[in-house]
Amino acid sequence: MFPQASWEGTLTTVNSEVDVATRNIRVRATVPNADGRLRAGMFANVELLSPEKRSVLVIPATAVLYAPYGDSVFALEEKRDPAGNPT
């Protein structure tokens, strides 16, 4: 309906679950709609800009050991001796 129009809004909610089939996440944003052109159920292409960058360790779900008293993930770190050889 509005191919050349754009609106700016604020990201208000991020779902913590990633869809395994599409690798998408659900988000909710608040967008001012003073003129009423935006209606419930409309489709949108969204571009999310974030000034914050963080280093994260991404692991597959199969790497998590689920247990009744807490979930675990084992990480291996390669160590090197003073000569630079792996130990």
N, C-alpha and C positions, 0 to 999 in steps of 0.2 A: 504494500500500500504506500509506503514512504521510502523508496529505494535510496534516495539521496539524503534523507534526513538522519540526524543523529541526536542522541540525548546523552547527557552525563548524569550519572547517579552514584550512589554509595553502596558498596557491597556490605550487606548486613548479616548474612548467614552463609556458612560453608559447611556442607555435609561432610562428615569424616569418612564416609565410605566411597570407594571408587568402584564404579560398575565394571565388573570383570570382562564383560563382552565388548564394551565400547571404550573403556578406560576414561570415561567422563565422570565428572563430579557434579552434583547439584549445588547450585548457589542461589541465593536470594538477594536481590538488590532493590533499593528504594530509588525511584526515579521521579522527579517532579513532572506533573502532568497537568499544568494549569489550563491548557487549551482543550483537554479531554480527548486528544487524538489517540492516545494509547488506551486500548481496551483489554479487559481480562481475556486470556486465552490466545492472544496474538503471539506469533513466532518472532524471534529476534536473533540476529547474529550479534554476539557479544565479544568485545575485546576488553580484557582485564589488564590494566596496567598497575604494576606494583613497584614502588621504588626500593623495597626491601629485598635483598638477595641473601639467601642462607644456604650454607652447605648442608646437605642431608645425605644420609645413607639410605638408599632404596633397596629393599629386599623383597623377594617374592613371598606370598602368603604361605607357601609350602615350607619356608625356612623357619617359621615360628613354631616352637614347641608349646602347645597349649596344655596347661595343667590346672588342677583345681585351685592351687594356692598361688598362682601367678604364671604368666606366660614368659618364655625365655627365647632368646636368640643368641647364638654363639658367634662371635666374630674372631677371626684369626688375623694377627698382625705379624707381618714379616719383619724380623729383626736382623740387623747386620752387625758383624763384628767390626773392629776398628779398621780392618783392611777393606771393608766394603763387601765382604762375602756373606751370603745368607747363612743364618745359623739355625 
